[in-house]
Structures are given as structure tokens and as C-alpha cells.
Amino acid sequence: MKHRPALAFAALLLLIGVPMVVSPWFGWGSRPGEAVSLTVPPGASLGAVVAELDKAGLIDAQRQFRILARLFGDDAPVQAGRYALRKGDAWRTYLEMMQQGKVVRLLVTIPEGMPSVLIAEKLAAEKRLSGPVKTPVEGSVLAETYEFSEGEPREAVLGRMQAAMLSALSELWPRRTAATAVSSPRETIILASIVEKETGKASERRRIAGVYSNRLRQGMKLDADPTVIYPITKGKPLGRRIRRSELNADTGYNTYLKPGLPVGAIANPGRDSLAAVLDPEVHKFLYFVADGTGGHVFAASYAEHQANVAKWYALRRSRGEM
């Protein structure tokens, strides 16, 4: 910290003669208590901030705080933002936190595979944001954690999420390998959204992307259940088994009906699934089915796949799920 010689000398006198005057500044004998939220608006003066500290019950003597701040504090201005300050902390801690801009980070997380309708609902439910928000185009948001500021418009936060997707694609697309079966960034998003919905295991993403890449190259149908469900629920959980009529419905998304990719994404993928689609695992697998542990077992032939399906059904029956 920067100290003027005269002020430093005055401080020394205070320390020798009136320790009680300076004890709040250093927190001598104090005990940290409950957390208090305090917002510093842009351009706020130190005097205005001291008044807010007093109002919040964090200090009990505005004049004393200002004098001690001049004696022992830094000349740096306080920074705008929302702070979490604890009652009973040393007064210098309050000033240092606000001068260094140690604000509370406001975060919103978009999980990998979250559909756009749920993203809009999540943003609408965040009370620290402002304004309306429209449901984004499916697949236009990069699943990630985003920081926002108090009162920021919801549409502005959504815009950053969509910009992040464009940025990720522009970075990853040039790195695509010969193993990929997609021919455009848009197809990358579509296939990555299916990969997100098919597995919750990070270790399986490239392998499942490899299965779908093999199928696309061979002109096989993808047979992905999530693509059947999407037009029914817009990505929300179905809550029941898929009906035969739904497997036969030509919705543009039904990958049981036609080969190739669906007409659009079915969720918002994360960076890892985008990367998996652009660099899938090279293998001969064409099928996979759940293994009962949250993962999948893979097969290169239909006969092998049928045997794996039979094991899965037997396991489900033993659990009372069928």
C-alpha cells in the first residue's frame, strides 16, 4: 500500500496511544459473522460506499472509517459490483475487497445436452437478470458456464452463449479429421446434439460419434431414440416409452424412418461433443445398447448387438423394470 510519511507518523501515534480507535480497521478481537450483500454502483465515491457500509451494519462509525482509510488505506478507487462482506471482518478487508474488485461472481450453467426450451426457462427464472428472453434456435447455444452482471438483460446473456458456440465451431472446424462424417458446421451441431443425448459418459463420446459416423457413411439409419422424442417434447423428458406410432411418424427428426441426419439439432451440445464428432473414434462398431451401469456395450454385427440387447432386457427384468 502507498502511505504518505505524515499519515504514517500519525498512524504510529494512534497505534501507541489509542489502540481502540484503530482496532476495527485491523479486526483486533473481532469475530466474523453473517454475510451481507453490498452493491457498489458505477462511479460511487468512497463516502457513498462508507455510508452503505454503515447502513448494512458492517461498520458503526463513518467518520472513523474515512480517517482510518486515509491513514492506512490505498488511494485506489472502489470498483463497481456486488460484494459478499462478513460482519465483524476488519474494516480494511472491506476496503481492499472493493478496491481490488473482488466481486461476487454471478454464474449460470447450461448443462451439456440441455434443450433450448429449458435454457429459456432457466434464464427467465434467474431473478438477477432483467428483461424478456426468447427461446433460442436449437443447437445455437454452447453448453458451458457463463458469468453475468446484476440486472443484465437476459437477451444479452443469451447472445454471449450463442457467440460462444460460433467461436467454438470456428476453432474446431479446421481441426476436423478424415474420420468425421459431417460436411458442415451445421451438421456438426446436429450430430453432436445426438451424441449428447445418447451418453452421459464423457469417455464414450468419441466412440458413439464413431458409431454414427460409420452409419452415415454406409447409408444406414441412425436409429437414435432421442431424435424421435424431440418433436414430441422439444427435448424435455418423455416420461414413458416411445410408441410405435411415434417410431413411424415422419417428423423430419425421426432417424428410425430415414437414413441421414435429422433436419435440425435436438439439444445444445458442449465443446467436447463437437470435438468428438469432428474427430470420432475409428472402429467398426455399428450398434450400441445400455450396459446397466450408465454406459453402453458396442457391437460390429447385428447378431452381436441382438445378444447384447437380450442381456440388457434380462437385466431390466431382474430389476423389475420390465
C-alpha positions in Angstrom: 0.0 0.0 0.0 1.0 3.6 -0.5 1.4 5.8 2.6 2.3 9.4 3.0 5.1 9.9 5.7 2.9 12.3 7.7 0.0 10.0 7.7 2.2 7.0 8.6 3.6 9.0 11.6 0.0 9.9 12.7 -0.9 6.2 12.4 2.0 5.3 14.6 0.8 7.8 17.2 -2.7 6.3 17.1 -1.3 2.8 17.4 0.7 3.8 20.5 -1.9 6.0 22.2 -5.3 5.0 21.1 -5.4 1.3 20.1 -9.2 1.1 20.4 -9.5 3.7 17.7 -7.7 1.6 15.1 -8.7 -1.9 16.3 -11.8 -2.1 13.9 -9.5 -1.4 11.0 -7.3 -4.3 11.8 -10.1 -6.5 13.2 -8.4 -7.0 16.6 -10.7 -9.0 18.8 -13.5 -9.2 16.2 -15.3 -12.4 15.1 -16.6 -12.8 11.6 -20.4 -13.1 11.4 -23.1 -13.4 8.8 -22.5 -12.5 5.2 -24.0 -9.2 3.9 -24.5 -8.4 0.3 -23.5 -4.9 -0.7 -23.7 -3.4 -4.2 -21.4 -0.6 -5.3 -22.8 1.3 -8.3 -20.5 2.6 -11.1 -18.8 5.8 -10.1 -19.6 5.6 -6.4 -17.4 7.7 -4.2 -15.7 6.4 -1.0 -18.0 8.5 1.1 -21.1 6.9 -0.6 -19.7 3.4 -0.1 -18.9 4.2 3.6 -22.5 5.3 4.1 -23.7 2.0 2.6 -21.3 0.0 4.9 -22.8 1.8 7.9 -26.4 1.2 6.6 -25.6 -2.5 6.2 -24.3 -2.8 9.8 -20.8 -3.6 8.7 -19.3 -0.5 10.4 -20.6 1.7 13.2 -18.7 5.0 12.6 -18.4 6.5 9.2 -16.1 9.3 10.1 -13.7 6.9 11.9 -13.7 4.7 8.8 -12.8 7.5 6.5 -10.0 8.7 8.7 -8.5 5.3 9.1 -8.9 4.7 5.3 -6.8 7.8 4.7 -4.2 6.8 7.3 -3.8 3.1 6.4 -5.6 2.6 3.1 -4.6 2.7 -0.5 -5.5 5.6 -2.8 -7.1 3.2 -5.4 -10.8 3.8 -6.2 -13.5 1.4 -5.2 -14.8 -0.8 -8.1 -18.4 -1.3 -9.0 -20.1 -4.6 -8.4 -21.8 -6.9 -5.9 -19.8 -7.9 -2.8 -20.3 -10.5 -0.1 -18.9 -9.0 3.1 -19.0 -10.5 6.5 -19.9 -8.6 9.6 -17.1 -8.5 12.1 -14.3 -8.6 9.5 -11.6 -6.0 9.7 -12.6 -2.7 8.1 -9.5 -2.8 5.9 -10.8 -6.0 4.4 -13.9 -4.3 3.1 -11.9 -1.5 1.5 -9.3 -3.8 0.0 -12.0 -6.1 -1.5 -13.8 -3.2 -3.1 -10.6 -1.6 -4.4 -9.4 -4.9 -5.9 -12.9 -5.7 -7.3 -13.4 -9.0 -5.6 -17.0 -9.1 -6.6 -19.4 -12.0 -6.2 -19.3 -13.9 -9.5 -22.8 -14.4 -10.8 -22.9 -17.6 -12.9 -25.4 -19.5 -14.9 -24.6 -23.0 -16.2 -26.0 -24.6 -19.3 -25.5 -28.4 -18.9 -24.4 -30.3 -22.0 -27.4 -31.6 -23.9 -29.9 -29.1 -22.5 -32.7 -28.2 -25.0 -33.4 -24.6 -25.9 -36.8 -24.5 -24.2 -35.1 -25.3 -20.9 -32.4 -22.7 -21.5 -35.1 -20.0 -22.0 -36.8 -21.2 -18.8 -33.6 -21.2 -16.9 -32.7 -17.6 -17.9 -36.3 -16.5 -17.2 -36.1 -17.9 -13.7 -32.8 -16.1 -12.9 -34.1 -13.1 -10.9 -30.8 -11.2 -11.0 -31.3 -10.8 -14.8 -33.7 -8.4 -16.5 -36.0 -8.3 -19.5 -37.6 -11.0 -21.6 -35.9 -13.8 -23.4 -36.9 -15.8 -26.4 -36.3 -19.5 -26.9 -33.1 -19.7 -28.9 -32.7 -21.8 -32.1 -31.9 -25.4 -31.0 -28.2 -26.0 -31.1 -27.2 -22.3 -31.2 -26.0 -22.2 -27.6 -22.7 -23.7 -26.4 -23.3 -25.7 -23.2 -21.0 -24.0 -20.7 -20.9 -21.8 -17.6 -21.4 -18.1 -18.1 -20.8 -15.1 -15.9 -23.3 -12.2 -15.9 -23.7 -9.0 -14.0 -26.6 -7.9 -11.8 -29.5 -6.6 -13.8 -28.0 -7.6 -17.2 -30.6 -8.2 -19.9 -31.4 -11.9 -20.4 -31.1 -11.5 -24.2 -27.5 -10.1 -23.8 -26.5 -13.2 -21.8 -28.1 -15.5 -24.4 -26.2 -13.6 -27.1 -22.9 -14.4 -25.4 -23.9 -18.1 -25.2 -24.6 -18.1 -28.9 -21.4 -16.2 -29.7 -19.5 -18.8 -27.8 -21.0 -21.6 -30.0 -19.9 -19.7 -33.1 -16.4 -19.2 -31.6 -16.1 -22.9 -30.6 -17.1 -24.0 -34.1 -14.7 -21.6 -35.8 -11.9 -23.0 -33.7 -12.8 -26.7 -34.0 -13.9 -27.0 -37.6 -10.5 -26.5 -39.1 -9.2 -29.3 -36.9 -11.6 -31.9 -38.3 -10.1 -35.3 -39.2 -10.7 -37.6 -42.2 -12.7 -39.8 -39.8 -15.6 -37.3 -39.5 -18.8 -37.9 -41.5 -20.1 -34.4 -41.3 -19.7 -31.9 -44.1 -20.5 -28.6 -42.4 -20.5 -26.8 -39.0 -24.3 -27.1 -39.0 -24.1 -30.9 -39.4 -21.5 -30.9 -36.7 -24.0 -29.3 -34.2 -26.8 -31.7 -35.3 -24.7 -34.9 -34.8 -23.1 -33.5 -31.6 -26.6 -32.9 -30.1 -27.4 -36.6 -30.7 -24.2 -37.7 -29.1 -25.0 -35.5 -26.0 -28.4 -37.2 -25.7 -27.1 -40.7 -26.2 -24.5 -40.8 -23.4 -23.7 -39.2 -20.1 -20.2 -40.6 -20.1 -17.5 -38.3 -21.3 -15.3 -41.3 -22.2 -17.9 -42.6 -24.6 -18.5 -39.5 -26.7 -15.9 -40.2 -29.4 -16.9 -43.9 -29.6 -20.6 -43.1 -30.1 -19.7 -40.4 -32.6 -17.7 -43.1 -34.4 -20.8 -45.4 -34.5 -22.9 -42.7 -36.1 -20.1 -41.7 -38.4 -19.9 -45.3 -39.6 -23.7 -45.5 -40.1 -23.8 -42.2 -42.1 -21.0 -43.3 -44.4 -22.8 -46.7 -45.0 -26.1 -45.0 -45.6 -27.7 -46.7 -42.6 -30.4 -45.2 -40.5 -29.1 -43.7 -37.2 -32.0 -45.3 -35.1 -31.5 -42.7 -32.3 -34.3 -42.7 -29.8 -33.8 -39.0 -28.8 -34.5 -37.9 -32.3 -37.9 -39.5 -32.1 -38.7 -37.9 -28.8 -37.5 -34.3 -29.7 -40.5 -33.2 -31.8 -42.9 -34.6 -29.1 -41.4 -32.8 -26.1 -38.9 -30.2 -27.7 -36.2 -32.0 -25.8 -37.8 -32.4 -22.4 -38.0 -35.9 -20.9 -40.7 -38.1 -22.4 -41.6 -39.8 -19.2 -42.7 -43.0 -20.9 -41.7 -45.5 -23.6 -41.8 -44.4 -27.3 -45.0 -45.5 -29.0 -45.0 -47.5 -32.3 -46.9 -44.7 -33.9 -44.2 -42.2 -33.0 -41.5 -44.5 -34.5 -43.5 -44.4 -37.7 -44.1 -40.7 -37.7 -42.3 -38.7 -40.4 -41.4 -35.6 -38.4 -38.1 -34.7 -40.1 -36.3 -35.7 -36.9 -37.2 -39.4 -36.9 -33.9 -41.3 -37.6 -35.7 -44.6 -37.4 -37.6 -43.7 -40.6 -34.9 -42.4 -42.9 -31.1 -42.5 -43.2 -29.0 -39.4 -42.6 -29.2 -36.7 -40.1 -32.4 -35.1 -38.8 -33.5 -31.7 -40.0 -32.1 -29.9 -37.0 -30.3 -30.2 -33.7 -32.2 -31.8 -30.8 -30.2 -30.1 -27.9 -27.4 -27.7 -27.3 -24.1 -29.6 -27.3 -20.9 -28.8 -25.4 -17.4 -28.4 -26.8 -16.4 -32.0 -26.1 -19.2 -33.4 -28.2 -18.5 -31.0 -31.0 -14.9 -32.2 -30.9 -15.9 -35.8 -30.8 -18.0 -35.5 -34.0 -15.1 -33.8 -35.8 -12.6 -36.4 -34.6 -14.6 -39.6 -33.9 -13.0 -42.8 -32.7 -12.1 -45.1 -35.6 -13.6 -48.5 -35.2 -16.1 -50.9 -36.9 -19.0 -50.6 -34.4 -22.4 -50.0 -35.8 -24.6 -50.7 -32.8 -24.7 -50.0 -29.0 -27.1 -50.6 -26.2 -27.1 -49.7 -22.5 -25.0 -51.9 -20.2 -26.8 -51.2 -16.9 -24.0 -49.1 -15.4 -24.8 -45.8 -17.2 -22.6 -46.7 -20.2 -23.0 -48.8 -23.3 -21.8 -52.0 -24.9 -20.9 -51.8 -28.6 -21.1 -54.3 -31.4 -20.0 -54.5 -35.0 -22.6 -57.0 -36.2 -26.4 -57.1 -35.8 -26.2 -60.6 -34.3 -23.8 -59.5 -31.7 -26.0 -56.5 -31.0 -29.1 -58.7 -30.6 -27.2 -60.7 -28.0 -26.3 -57.5 -26.1 -29.9 -56.3 -26.2 -31.1 -59.7 -24.8 -28.7 -59.2 -21.9 -29.9 -55.7 -21.3 -33.5 -56.8 -21.3 -32.7 -59.7 -18.9 -31.0 -57.2 -16.6 -34.0 -54.9 -16.7 -36.4 -57.7 -15.9 -34.3 -58.7 -12.9 -34.6 -55.1 -11.7 -38.4 -55.1 -12.1 -38.2 -52.5 -14.9 -40.0 -54.6 -17.5 
